[in-house]
Amino acid sequence: MHYTVLIVEDYPALQELLEEYLEFQGMVVWTASSCSEALALLKQFRPEIILSELEFVDGNVRSLLKQWREHESRQGWGPIPAIVISRLDWGEHECLTDGIGFQAYIRKPFAPSYLLAVINLMLDKKKRG
């Protein structure tokens, strides 16, 4: 599988772990540590999936994805599947992710194999339309 993935994670050790694991699985991985970095990367390339933490120094995933979804709409593109990865329960931050197009929510800690299964499921579903 040669998917392209954008990881938006501000904790360097987890970002590196995810990057190495997904690259080992054959994926091309881009990383960002903030909303502004992620938006800059999204304007340079279009990944097949986005994995993102909820909160950053310069904003939150809601503002990041809202801006990106508006850009996709202006370009006439379909949405990139997105997964929230957080240590908090879904209910604690449902308001941040509600209505902005996240397809999955994974709570930390998680098994890397579980993340891989969710990624594959989402991308297989996207390919089938």
C-alpha positions as CSV (number, residue, x, y, z in Angstrom):
1,M,0.0,0.0,0.0
2,H,1.5,3.3,-1.1
3,Y,-0.9,5.8,0.5
4,T,0.2,9.4,1.2
5,V,-0.5,10.4,4.8
6,L,-0.3,13.8,6.6
7,I,0.3,13.4,10.4
8,V,-0.5,16.5,12.5
9,E,0.9,15.9,15.9
10,D,2.7,18.3,18.3
11,Y,4.3,15.6,20.5
12,P,7.6,14.8,18.7
13,A,8.0,11.3,20.1
14,L,4.5,10.2,18.9
15,Q,4.9,12.0,15.6
16,E,8.2,10.1,14.9
17,L,6.7,6.8,16.0
18,L,3.7,7.1,13.8
19,E,5.9,8.3,10.9
20,E,8.3,5.4,11.2
21,Y,5.5,2.8,11.6
22,L,3.5,4.0,8.6
23,E,6.6,4.3,6.4
24,F,7.4,0.8,7.4
25,Q,4.0,-0.2,6.1
26,G,4.9,1.4,2.7
27,M,3.2,4.7,3.1
28,V,4.6,8.1,2.2
29,V,4.3,10.3,5.3
30,W,4.4,14.1,5.7
31,T,4.4,15.6,9.2
32,A,3.4,18.9,10.8
33,S,3.5,20.0,14.4
34,S,1.0,22.9,14.1
35,C,-2.1,24.1,12.3
36,S,-0.1,26.5,10.2
37,E,2.5,23.9,9.2
38,A,-0.3,21.5,8.2
39,L,-2.1,24.1,6.1
40,A,1.2,25.0,4.3
41,L,1.8,21.3,3.6
42,L,-1.8,20.8,2.4
43,K,-1.3,23.5,-0.1
44,Q,1.8,21.8,-1.5
45,F,0.5,18.2,-1.7
46,R,-2.8,16.4,-1.3
47,P,-2.5,13.4,1.0
48,E,-5.0,10.5,0.8
49,I,-5.7,10.7,4.5
50,I,-5.0,13.1,7.5
51,L,-4.3,12.0,11.0
52,S,-4.5,14.8,13.6
53,E,-4.3,15.6,17.2
54,L,-7.0,17.9,18.5
55,E,-5.2,20.9,20.1
56,F,-2.2,22.9,19.0
57,V,-0.4,26.0,20.1
58,D,-1.7,27.9,17.1
59,G,-5.2,26.6,17.0
60,N,-7.2,23.3,17.0
61,V,-8.1,20.7,14.5
62,R,-11.5,22.2,14.0
63,S,-10.0,25.5,12.6
64,L,-7.5,23.5,10.6
65,L,-10.0,21.2,9.0
66,K,-12.6,24.0,8.5
67,Q,-10.0,26.1,6.5
68,W,-9.0,23.0,4.5
69,R,-12.5,21.9,3.7
70,E,-13.2,25.5,2.4
71,H,-10.1,25.3,0.2
72,E,-11.2,21.8,-1.1
73,S,-14.6,23.2,-1.9
74,R,-13.2,26.2,-3.8
75,Q,-11.0,23.8,-5.8
76,G,-13.9,21.4,-6.5
77,W,-12.2,18.5,-4.8
78,G,-13.8,15.8,-2.7
79,P,-12.8,15.7,1.0
80,I,-9.7,14.0,2.2
81,P,-10.6,11.4,4.9
82,A,-9.5,12.5,8.4
83,I,-8.9,10.8,11.7
84,V,-8.7,12.5,15.1
85,I,-6.1,11.0,17.5
86,S,-6.5,12.1,21.1
87,R,-5.9,11.1,24.7
88,L,-9.3,12.5,25.6
89,D,-12.7,10.7,25.3
90,W,-14.8,11.5,22.3
91,G,-17.5,13.1,24.4
92,E,-15.0,15.6,25.9
93,H,-14.2,17.1,22.4
94,E,-17.2,16.2,20.3
95,C,-17.9,19.9,19.8
96,L,-14.5,20.4,18.2
97,T,-15.0,17.7,15.6
98,D,-18.8,17.8,15.1
99,G,-19.7,18.7,11.5
100,I,-16.3,19.2,10.0
101,G,-15.8,15.9,8.3
102,F,-13.8,13.6,10.5
103,Q,-14.5,10.0,9.7
104,A,-12.9,8.4,12.8
105,Y,-11.8,9.2,16.3
106,I,-9.0,7.1,17.9
107,R,-8.3,7.4,21.6
108,K,-4.7,7.3,22.8
109,P,-3.1,5.0,23.7
110,F,-3.8,2.7,20.7
111,A,-2.2,-0.2,19.0
112,P,-0.5,0.8,15.8
113,S,-2.2,-2.2,14.1
114,Y,-5.6,-0.7,15.0
115,L,-4.6,2.6,13.4
116,L,-3.5,0.8,10.3
117,A,-6.7,-1.1,10.1
118,V,-8.8,2.1,10.4
119,I,-6.7,3.8,7.7
120,N,-7.1,0.8,5.4
121,L,-10.8,0.6,6.0
122,M,-11.3,4.3,5.3
123,L,-9.2,4.3,2.2
124,D,-10.8,1.2,0.8
125,K,-14.2,2.7,1.4
126,K,-13.1,5.9,-0.4
127,K,-11.9,3.9,-3.4
128,R,-15.2,2.1,-3.7
129,G,-17.0,5.4,-3.7
